[in-house]
Amino acid sequence: MKHEGVTGLYKGVVSPLSVVVPVRSLTFVLSDQINLGLQEISPDISPITSAAVSGMLAGLTTLSLVVPSDLLKIRAQTHKNGSLNYRKEVKNILRREGPVGLYRGFGASVGRDVPYWGIYFTSFLWLK
């Protein structure tokens, strides 16, 4: 706050905000489609189990969009001089680390998000 003021609190929010709505929408669509597929493959599967598995698989799938955005958000938040040029930062990551560099932190995100989506969709079904 001392050096950057109030705007420093919002450093790095552009990247995640531009991804949140499409990714959440995609997660719901994928979960519904996976759920239908699970019920077709295994008609005896319980609705709760199907909701949990479809939610976790949908969440895992959408991480491919979320992780690069989170990485850029963190880089912007830790960037010292002014605002981060996202395009240049992506080029730097690709040049130094290759495409894998955009997915730094993927494992930690799986550990956080996959159980979350399973619980979310199970709770959603249970509360309906």
N, C-alpha and C positions, 0 to 999 in steps of 0.2 A: 504494500500500500504506500509505503514511504516514497518509493522511486517511481512506481507506475500509476499510482492513483487507483480510482475505482475501476477504470477500464482494465487494469491488470487482473481483476477478478474474473473477467470474461475471456481471457486469453485462451485460445484453442477451442472455443465452442462452435465455430463455423463448420468445421469438418464433421463432428458428430451430429449436429442438428440437420445437416443436409442429408444424412444417412438414416436417421431415426425413423421417420415416417415410412419411407419405402421398405426398409428392412422389417419393421414391425408388421406391415401389411403382408409382405412376402412370407413372414413366419406363420401368420394365421392361415394363409392360403395353403402353404406347404403342409402344415399340420392337418388341415382338413383333408387334403388329398392323400397323405400318408395314412391317416385314420381310416379312410374309405378302403384303401388298399389292404390294410391290416385286417379289416373286417371281412373283406372278400377272400383273402388267403386263409384266414383262420376265423370262421364264423363263431367259434366258441370262446373267443377272447373276450374278457370282461371289458366293459366300456372304460373303466378306470385305468386298467392296464394299457388299453389301446390309446387313451388320451395321454398317458405318461410317456409311452414309447414314441408316439407320433410327435409330441411336443419336443422331446429331447432330440429326435432326428431332425426336426425342422430347425431347432435352435443351432444344432451342429452345422447344418447346411448354410445358414445365414451368417455364421461366423466368418465365412470367406469374404463377406462385405464389411463386416464390423471391425475386424482386427486391423486392417490397414488404416481405417478411419481413426481408431483409437490410438494407433501409433503416431499418426500425424497430430492428433490432439495433444498427446504427451510431449511431442517434440516442440509444438507451439508454446505449450505452457512452460517449458524449461528454456526456451529461446530467450537469450538475454537482451539482444539489441533490436528493439522495435518488434514489428510483426513478422511472422514467418511466411516466406513465399512457398506455398504448398507445392506448386509445380516444380520449383527448383529442388525442394526437399525430396520429392519422389524421384526425380532424376538422380540426385546424389545417392539415395538409398539403392536404386537399381544399379548404378555404376559401381558402388563399393561392395554391395552384398548380393546383388542379383535379385530376382523376384522373391526368393525366400526371405530376404530382408524385410519385405513388407508384412510378413507374417510373424515377426518377432513377438513373442508373448502369446502365440496361438494356444499352447498347452495350458497356460494359466487361465486363458479365456474359456477354454473347454471345461476346465474344472469349476469355473464360476457359473457359466451360462447354461450348460447342458442340464445340470440338475435343476436350475432355476426354471427353465422352460417346461421340464417334466412336472414339477410341482405346480407351476402356473396353470397349465392346461388341465391337470387333474383337479385342482381347486376350482377352476372355472366350470368344469363339468359337474363337480359335486355341489356347487352353489346354485346351479341353474334350476 
